[in-house]
Amino acid sequence: MLDRDARQKKPGSVWLSCLMATCCLWACQKTELPSQGAKSTPSTAISAEWLKQSDARKGFIAAPTGQIKDAAGQVIWDFDAFAFIQGDAPATVNPSLWRQATLNNQTGLFKVTEGIWQLRGFDLANMTLIQGKTGWIVVDALTAQETSAAALAFARQHLGPQAVSALIFTHSHADHFGGALGVLSAEDVKARKVPVVAPSGFMEEATSENILMGPAMGRRAMYMYGSRLPKNEKGLIDNGLGKAVAFGKMGILPPNISVAKETESMQIDGVQFVFHNAPGSEAPSEFTFYLPDFKAFCGSEIMGHTLHNLYTLRGAKVRDASKWAAYLDQALQHVEKAEVVFNQHHWPVWGAANIQEFIGKQRDTYQFIHDQTVRQMNAGLNAAEIAETLQLPASLDAYLSVRGYYGTVRHNVKAVYQHYLGWFDAHPANLDPLPAVQSSEKYVSLMGGEAKVVAAAQEAVRTGEHRWAAELLKHVLDVSPQHKQAKALMAQTFEAMGYSAESSAWRNFYLTGAMELRVGPPEKGMPREGLIEMLKQTPIDRFLEAMAASLNAGKAEGKKLKINVVFSDTHESFVLSMENSVLHHAQKAPDKDANATLTLTKPFFLQMVLGQAGGKEMLLSNQTQIEGSPIDLALFFSMMDKAPGRFPIVTR
């Protein structure tokens, strides 16, 4: 039996060799973790007794079963879908990741300390309840309205019925605010004057990312979160931060209290909060807070039981490792009197010594990755070279809360490089290289044709050189996307790398790539219909920015148009000007020289954004009115590309 629980006690020694390049097995109680820069992976046997003693089970009250469905009867969340995760790791899962998946599989209602509870495993993130004077102060509302409503109902079932007296959003990522309307309605907030608290800049950051880059990020998110994968030992087992993402009805509530100062103290429903802003860390808009009355600290998502992402594989702005480490250093002072630290993913940490170690190790991990990457950058190494060799010191590498179950040392190193030096490694040959397909054609020709490249890849697979096999096959599939033998071998290669990956995100990327090679891209992109409630709260400027980024420059070449857009229900008007294949917008009164004026309601505009209404509906709907040239208006909208969000990734 392992004596290590989620408090991260230091492991001992003795490693066993990898079996068949995809699985390692632990044969004894004491183990030593390999470096996160190494190719070998740790393993574990999860005994029932070990799990019972772990902090992931501490404070357990009750566990849910069954499914959460939406109004149409579609399953949004299945509590039993991951029931297969128990016992020893199968050969198709990195055993260290299996351990994390087992801990994240401890779902239900938990008592953190007197007056604080958490609901875990209802979505990717946690919902935290803090006892206020008149009801519960809810911290974070999960991703979907269906899951947040179910979580709150489950808490009331076991703790008794209480009203929601306040809602707090810790940061601007959708898995922490998307279920807001399952907790409170906008009418309830207004009628009861319920505090809705968030860090400064929350609304702008929460809405901008999902609108401007929605199709591309959504497509990549399918890979990162394994949304197409079956939930079994050969597919999705975990997401590092939690089990999975709930794809249901997403909304948002605009905050009526914004925390703007570096440190700000306030009373919310009789509870004293001390907020600490941490912008530009894990999220552009984020804060942590201390609760003096409970001697408890909420670390939001700047800390947790995994190494996080400095660059997230779904695609996002690179995060500042040095700034992140500085916030963690400040947190060490904020928790001096704390008896428990709870975060919005994973399980809490209890005890002053454990808390100091937990935060200190994470601070030093981010700082180490930053400093040592910069040191080697200044010595002339490029991102790939640093990522290949950089290893955490043993004191950090063996600490389970900084293992790479989500982010990894390898791709975080590249994020630091990108943060400072960008995409160019300064080698002149890489300044203007050939595009992938053109270079692949030349490589395949030089290597003697597709058959010889595939044969070389087969040999690489036979000897366990899967990274090299993938590199070879990538060129073949660039040249011949439907090459059956190359597709089958690449899928086999991706599976081998996925089964051995310690990072859930890497595993999901590899296995989704293998699936796509076998069955093709999805028929549809990420569903956007469930976003309607969030889109209602999104400023119109965000949509117009996205419209400008969807202008097809070729179609717009040589054309000059000016369109007034008037919203009859919100009493806003914008002038859209197109020239030089660029679209600008300005919020002002309609321009009398415009080619056309379109008057419409925001709900109808959102239907157009979601693709539920097109040119015909625009011309015939009673929610629209057109003055000027309908032909020019139709021409204008015809130049906007609609991204389907289902583009191929593993074949070009």
DRENBA-432836 format. One record per residue (C-alpha): x, y, z; residue in three letters. Coordinates in steps of 0.1 Angstrom, whole numbers, padded with zeros to 4 digits, always signed. Layout:
<sites>
XYZala;...
</sites>
This chain:
<sites>
+0000+0000+0000met;+0012+0035-0008leu;+0015+0058+0022asp;+0014+0089+0000arg;-0018+0108-0001asp;-0029+0141-0016ala;-0008+0159+0011arg;+0022+0151-0011gln;+0044+0131+0013lys;+0078+0126-0002lys;+0083+0093-0020pro;+0112+0069-0014gly;+0131+0050-0041ser;+0133+0021-0066val;+0121+0023-0102trp;+0110-0005-0125leu;+0115-0004-0162ser;+0089+0006-0188cys;+0071-0022-0204leu;+0064-0021-0242met;+0072+0016-0242ala;+0038+0025-0229thr;+0033+0013-0194cys;+0054+0012-0161cys;+0043-0009-0131leu;+0052-0003-0094trp;+0061-0035-0076ala;+0067-0022-0042cys;+0055+0004-0017gln;+0084+0028-0022lys;+0089+0045-0055thr;+0109+0072-0072glu;+0094+0095-0098leu;+0114+0100-0130pro;+0121+0135-0142ser;+0093+0153-0160gln;+0117+0160-0188gly;+0124+0123-0192ala;+0104+0099-0214lys;+0098+0072-0187ser;+0067+0076-0165thr;+0058+0069-0129pro;+0033+0043-0119ser;+0012+0033-0090thr;-0012+0007-0076ala;-0042+0025-0061ile;-0053+0005-0031ser;-0087+0011-0015ala;-0071+0018+0019glu;-0047+0044+0004trp;-0076+0061-0013leu;-0097+0061+0019lys;-0069+0079+0037gln;-0061+0105+0011ser;-0071+0141+0015asp;-0092+0138-0017ala;-0117+0119+0005arg;-0114+0140+0037lys;-0147+0156+0047gly;-0168+0134+0024phe;-0206+0137+0030ile;-0224+0122+0000ala;-0218+0112-0036ala;-0242+0117-0065pro;-0252+0090-0090thr;-0270+0089-0123gly;-0270+0116-0150gln;-0277+0153-0154ile;-0298+0161-0185lys;-0309+0193-0202asp;-0344+0203-0210ala;-0344+0182-0242ala;-0333+0151-0224gly;-0297+0152-0236gln;-0271+0140-0211val;-0249+0168-0200ile;-0231+0149-0172trp;-0228+0113-0162asp;-0216+0106-0127phe;-0211+0069-0135asp;-0192+0073-0167ala;-0158+0071-0149phe;-0167+0042-0126ala;-0141+0021-0145phe;-0113+0041-0128ile;-0104+0019-0099gln;-0076-0005-0089gly;-0043-0007-0107asp;-0036+0012-0139ala;-0043-0006-0172pro;-0016-0009-0198ala;-0033+0019-0218thr;-0029+0046-0192val;+0002+0062-0177asn;+0000+0049-0140pro;+0008+0084-0126ser;-0021+0099-0146leu;-0043+0070-0134trp;-0035+0080-0098arg;-0046+0116-0106gln;-0077+0103-0124ala;-0086+0082-0093thr;-0082+0112-0070leu;-0103+0134-0093asn;-0129+0107-0094asn;-0138+0113-0057gln;-0170+0132-0064thr;-0197+0147-0043gly;-0203+0170-0014leu;-0174+0176+0010phe;-0169+0196+0042lys;-0138+0217+0040val;-0140+0232+0075thr;-0168+0245+0097glu;-0190+0266+0075gly;-0173+0258+0041ile;-0183+0230+0017trp;-0173+0220-0018gln;-0191+0202-0046leu;-0166+0183-0066arg;-0170+0162-0097gly;-0201+0179-0110phe;-0181+0196-0138asp;-0144+0203-0145leu;-0142+0229-0116ala;-0154+0230-0080asn;-0183+0249-0066met;-0176+0262-0030thr;-0203+0272-0005leu;-0195+0295+0024ile;-0220+0300+0052gln;-0231+0336+0053gly;-0255+0353+0077lys;-0286+0348+0055thr;-0276+0321+0031gly;-0248+0305+0011trp;-0221+0326-0006ile;-0214+0306-0038val;-0179+0307-0052val;-0178+0298-0089asp;-0207+0285-0109ala;-0192+0257-0130leu;-0195+0256-0168thr;-0231+0248-0175ala;-0264+0259-0160gln;-0275+0222-0158glu;-0245+0211-0137thr;-0245+0241-0114ser;-0282+0238-0107ala;-0277+0201-0099ala;-0248+0208-0076ala;-0268+0234-0056leu;-0298+0210-0054ala;-0275+0182-0041phe;-0261+0205-0014ala;-0296+0215-0003arg;-0306+0179-0002gln;-0279+0171+0023his;-0273+0204+0042leu;-0308+0218+0041gly;-0325+0245+0020pro;-0307+0278+0019gln;-0309+0308-0003ala;-0279+0320-0023val;-0269+0353-0006ser;-0239+0361-0029ala;-0221+0348-0060leu;-0183+0352-0064ile;-0165+0346-0097phe;-0128+0339-0090thr;-0117+0344-0126his;-0126+0348-0162ser;-0125+0312-0175his;-0159+0297-0185ala;-0157+0266-0163asp;-0160+0291-0133his;-0189+0313-0145phe;-0208+0295-0173gly;-0233+0280-0149gly;-0242+0313-0132ala;-0279+0311-0143leu;-0282+0277-0125gly;-0273+0295-0093val;-0292+0328-0096leu;-0314+0345-0122ser;-0307+0381-0133ala;-0342+0389-0119glu;-0333+0375-0085asp;-0301+0394-0084val;-0319+0426-0091lys;-0349+0420-0068ala;-0329+0409-0038arg;-0298+0430-0046lys;-0276+0399-0044val;-0239+0408-0045pro;-0221+0394-0076val;-0184+0398-0071val;-0156+0395-0096ala;-0120+0408-0102pro;-0115+0439-0122ser;-0118+0433-0160gly;-0138+0402-0156phe;-0166+0408-0181met;-0143+0419-0209glu;-0120+0389-0205glu;-0148+0364-0200ala;-0165+0374-0232thr;-0137+0384-0255ser;-0119+0351-0257glu;-0150+0331-0265asn;-0162+0355-0293ile;-0131+0365-0312leu;-0113+0331-0313met;-0143+0309-0305gly;-0142+0286-0336pro;-0105+0279-0335ala;-0103+0275-0297met;-0134+0254-0297gly;-0120+0230-0323arg;-0087+0227-0305arg;-0106+0223-0272ala;-0121+0191-0286met;-0086+0177-0287tyr;-0074+0191-0254met;-0104+0180-0234tyr;-0111+0147-0253gly;-0147+0156-0259ser;-0150+0131-0288arg;-0132+0102-0270leu;-0151+0073-0254pro;-0149+0073-0216lys;-0129+0041-0210asn;-0093+0029-0204glu;-0085+0035-0241lys;-0100+0069-0242gly;-0109+0098-0219leu;-0100+0091-0183ile;-0094+0126-0168asp;-0085+0162-0176asn;-0059+0168-0149gly;-0079+0196-0133leu;-0110+0174-0130gly;-0129+0148-0149lys;-0143+0165-0180ala;-0160+0197-0193val;-0198+0199-0192ala;-0212+0211-0225phe;-0246+0225-0216gly;-0263+0258-0214lys;-0238+0285-0207met;-0246+0320-0193gly;-0231+0348-0172ile;-0242+0374-0147leu;-0225+0408-0149pro;-0208+0416-0115pro;-0222+0444-0095asn;-0191+0445-0073ile;-0157+0448-0089ser;-0125+0442-0069val;-0100+0466-0084ala;-0074+0472-0057lys;-0044+0450-0052glu;-0058+0440-0017thr;-0094+0448-0008glu;-0113+0439+0023ser;-0151+0438+0024met;-0180+0422+0042gln;-0203+0399+0022ile;-0234+0386+0040asp;-0217+0391+0073gly;-0185+0373+0062val;-0152+0392+0061gln;-0133+0387+0028phe;-0098+0399+0020val;-0094+0398-0017phe;-0060+0397-0035his;-0059+0405-0072asn;-0037+0384-0094ala;-0043+0396-0129pro;-0022+0381-0157gly;-0016+0348-0138ser;-0036+0317-0147glu;-0063+0340-0161ala;-0061+0377-0173pro;-0087+0386-0146ser;-0083+0366-0113glu;-0082+0370-0076phe;-0077+0349-0044thr;-0091+0356-0010phe;-0086+0350+0027tyr;-0115+0344+0052leu;-0103+0354+0086pro;-0134+0341+0104asp;-0127+0306+0090phe;-0089+0307+0089lys;-0093+0296+0053ala;-0077+0307+0020phe;-0091+0303-0015cys;-0063+0300-0040gly;-0087+0302-0070ser;-0067+0285-0098glu;-0033+0299-0093ile;-0025+0268-0073met;-0037+0232-0074gly;-0026+0196-0074his;-0010+0197-0109thr;+0015+0217-0128leu;-0007+0242-0147his;-0003+0256-0182asn;+0019+0286-0191leu;+0006+0279-0225tyr;-0027+0261-0229thr;-0028+0237-0258leu;-0063+0248-0269arg;-0047+0281-0277gly;-0046+0313-0256ala;-0023+0341-0248lys;+0009+0329-0231val;+0010+0334-0193arg;+0038+0351-0174asp;+0056+0325-0153ala;+0076+0350-0133ser;+0044+0370-0124lys;+0026+0338-0115trp;+0054+0328-0092ala;+0053+0363-0076ala;+0016+0359-0068tyr;+0023+0325-0052leu;+0051+0341-0031asp;+0026+0368-0019gln;+0001+0340-0011ala;+0026+0325+0013leu;+0022+0357+0034gln;-0016+0357+0030his;-0019+0322+0044val;+0002+0327+0075glu;-0028+0322+0098lys;-0047+0298+0075ala;-0056+0263+0087glu;-0069+0252+0053val;-0064+0262+0016val;-0091+0253-0008phe;-0090+0259-0045asn;-0115+0258-0074gln;-0101+0225-0087his;-0090+0194-0067his;-0091+0189-0030trp;-0080+0212-0001pro;-0047+0212+0019val;-0049+0212+0057trp;-0023+0222+0082gly;+0002+0251+0083ala;+0032+0231+0074ala;+0015+0213+0045asn;+0001+0247+0032ile;+0035+0263+0032gln;+0051+0234+0014glu;+0022+0232-0011phe;+0024+0268-0022ile;+0062+0271-0019gly;+0068+0241-0042lys;+0045+0255-0068gln;+0060+0290-0066arg;+0095+0275-0070asp;+0084+0253-0099thr;+0071+0282-0120tyr;+0101+0303-0111gln;+0126+0275-0119phe;+0110+0269-0153ile;+0111+0306-0160his;+0147+0313-0148asp;+0163+0282-0163gln;+0146+0287-0196thr;+0158+0323-0197val;+0193+0313-0187arg;+0195+0289-0216gln;+0179+0313-0240met;+0207+0337-0232asn;+0232+0309-0239ala;+0217+0306-0274gly;+0195+0276-0272leu;+0161+0276-0289asn;+0128+0265-0274ala;+0129+0229-0286ala;+0165+0224-0274glu;+0157+0237-0239ile;+0124+0217-0237ala;+0143+0185-0246glu;+0168+0188-0217thr;+0153+0209-0189leu;+0145+0189-0158gln;+0131+0200-0125leu;+0154+0195-0094pro;+0146+0163-0075ala;+0130+0182-0047ser;+0104+0196-0070leu;+0101+0167-0095asp;+0091+0142-0068ala;+0064+0165-0054tyr;+0031+0152-0067leu;+0012+0185-0068ser;+0036+0198-0095val;+0035+0167-0117arg;+0025+0174-0153gly;-0011+0161-0153tyr;-0023+0192-0171tyr;+0006+0215-0181gly;+0040+0200-0187thr;+0076+0212-0182val;+0082+0207-0219arg;+0055+0229-0233his;+0058+0254-0205asn;+0094+0259-0214val;+0083+0268-0249lys;+0058+0292-0234ala;+0085+0311-0216val;+0105+0313-0248tyr;+0075+0325-0267gln;+0067+0351-0240his;+0101+0368-0244tyr;+0113+0360-0280leu;+0083+0349-0299gly;+0081+0323-0327trp;+0115+0331-0344phe;+0146+0312-0331asp;+0169+0336-0350ala;+0182+0310-0375his;+0180+0325-0409pro;+0167+0293-0425ala;+0137+0295-0402asn;+0129+0331-0411leu;+0108+0323-0442asp;+0106+0285-0445pro;+0084+0266-0469leu;+0048+0258-0458pro;+0043+0223-0444ala;+0028+0207-0475val;+0054+0221-0499gln;+0083+0211-0477ser;+0068+0177-0472ser;+0065+0171-0509glu;+0103+0178-0512lys;+0112+0157-0482tyr;+0092+0127-0494val;+0107+0130-0529ser;+0142+0132-0515leu;+0137+0102-0492met;+0127+0081-0522gly;+0089+0082-0522gly;+0060+0075-0498glu;+0066+0038-0496ala;+0102+0042-0483lys;+0091+0069-0458val;+0064+0046-0444val;+0088+0017-0442ala;+0112+0039-0422ala;+0083+0049-0399ala;+0074+0012-0394gln;+0110+0005-0383glu;+0108+0035-0359ala;+0076+0021-0344val;+0092-0013-0340arg;+0121+0002-0321thr;+0099+0025-0299gly;+0109+0057-0316glu;+0074+0070-0318his;+0082+0107-0320arg;+0104+0101-0351trp;+0077+0078-0366ala;+0052+0107-0362ala;+0076+0131-0378glu;+0081+0109-0409leu;+0044+0100-0413leu;+0034+0137-0410lys;+0052+0144-0443his;+0035+0115-0460val;+0001+0126-0449leu;+0008+0162-0459asp;+0015+0148-0495val;-0012+0121-0495ser;-0039+0128-0468pro;-0057+0096-0477gln;-0027+0072-0476his;-0043+0043-0458lys;-0011+0027-0445gln;+0003+0060-0433ala;-0029+0069-0416lys;-0032+0036-0398ala;+0005+0037-0387leu;+0002+0073-0375met;-0029+0064-0355ala;-0010+0035-0339gln;+0019+0058-0332thr;-0004+0085-0316phe;-0020+0058-0294glu;+0013+0046-0281ala;+0023+0082-0272met;-0011+0088-0257gly;-0011+0057-0235tyr;+0023+0067-0221ser;+0016+0104-0215ala;+0014+0117-0180glu;-0004+0148-0191ser;-0041+0144-0196ser;-0040+0171-0223ala;-0012+0153-0242trp;-0031+0120-0239arg;-0063+0136-0252asn;-0045+0153-0281phe;-0028+0121-0292tyr;-0059+0099-0289leu;-0082+0124-0306thr;-0056+0126-0334gly;-0057+0088-0337ala;-0095+0089-0338met;-0096+0116-0364glu;-0072+0096-0387leu;-0096+0067-0385arg;-0130+0083-0387val;-0124+0119-0399gly;-0131+0153-0384pro;-0163+0159-0365pro;-0195+0166-0384glu;-0200+0198-0365lys;-0178+0222-0346gly;-0182+0229-0309met;-0219+0236-0303pro;-0225+0273-0298arg;-0263+0273-0293glu;-0258+0268-0255gly;-0239+0301-0254leu;-0270+0322-0261ile;-0275+0334-0224glu;-0238+0344-0222met;-0240+0361-0256leu;-0269+0382-0244lys;-0246+0398-0218gln;-0217+0403-0242thr;-0211+0438-0254pro;-0219+0443-0291ile;-0184+0457-0297asp;-0170+0421-0291arg;-0192+0408-0320phe;-0182+0436-0343leu;-0145+0429-0336glu;-0151+0393-0345ala;-0169+0404-0376met;-0139+0424-0387ala;-0117+0393-0382ala;-0141+0373-0404ser;-0139+0396-0434leu;-0127+0378-0465asn;-0100+0401-0478ala;-0101+0386-0513gly;-0138+0393-0517lys;-0134+0428-0502ala;-0105+0438-0525glu;-0113+0471-0541gly;-0147+0476-0524lys;-0157+0505-0502lys;-0189+0503-0481leu;-0204+0520-0451lys;-0232+0504-0432ile;-0252+0517-0402asn;-0263+0491-0377val;-0290+0503-0352val;-0302+0482-0323phe;-0338+0491-0316ser;-0340+0474-0283asp;-0307+0485-0267thr;-0308+0520-0283his;-0272+0516-0296glu;-0260+0525-0331ser;-0227+0517-0349phe;-0212+0528-0382val;-0193+0500-0400leu;-0168+0512-0426ser;-0150+0489-0450met;-0120+0500-0470glu;-0086+0486-0480asn;-0101+0451-0471ser;-0103+0462-0435val;-0135+0467-0414leu;-0138+0494-0387his;-0166+0501-0364his;-0175+0531-0343ala;-0203+0536-0318gln;-0220+0568-0330lys;-0251+0581-0347ala;-0260+0567-0381pro;-0240+0582-0410asp;-0263+0599-0436lys;-0239+0589-0464asp;-0240+0552-0455ala;-0249+0527-0483asn;-0275+0511-0461ala;-0290+0512-0426thr;-0299+0480-0408leu;-0322+0483-0378thr;-0326+0451-0358leu;-0329+0437-0323thr;-0300+0422-0304lys;-0317+0388-0302pro;-0320+0387-0340phe;-0284+0398-0343phe;-0274+0369-0320leu;-0293+0345-0343gln;-0272+0358-0372met;-0240+0353-0351val;-0250+0317-0343leu;-0259+0310-0379gly;-0296+0306-0371gln;-0305+0335-0394ala;-0291+0345-0428gly;-0297+0369-0456gly;-0332+0357-0464lys;-0343+0360-0427glu;-0326+0394-0425met;-0347+0407-0454leu;-0380+0392-0443leu;-0380+0393-0405ser;-0403+0416-0386asn;-0373+0422-0363gln;-0354+0440-0390thr;-0358+0471-0411gln;-0336+0482-0440ile;-0331+0517-0454glu;-0309+0524-0484gly;-0296+0497-0507ser;-0305+0461-0498pro;-0280+0450-0525ile;-0251+0467-0508asp;-0262+0453-0475leu;-0264+0418-0489ala;-0229+0423-0505leu;-0215+0435-0472phe;-0226+0404-0453phe;-0216+0380-0482ser;-0180+0390-0476met;-0180+0376-0440met;-0167+0341-0437asp;-0185+0318-0414lys;-0160+0295-0397ala;-0175+0260-0394pro;-0152+0250-0365gly;-0146+0215-0378arg;-0114+0220-0399phe;-0091+0190-0401pro;-0060+0190-0379ile;-0040+0158-0385val;-0044+0160-0423thr;-0042+0193-0441arg;
</sites>
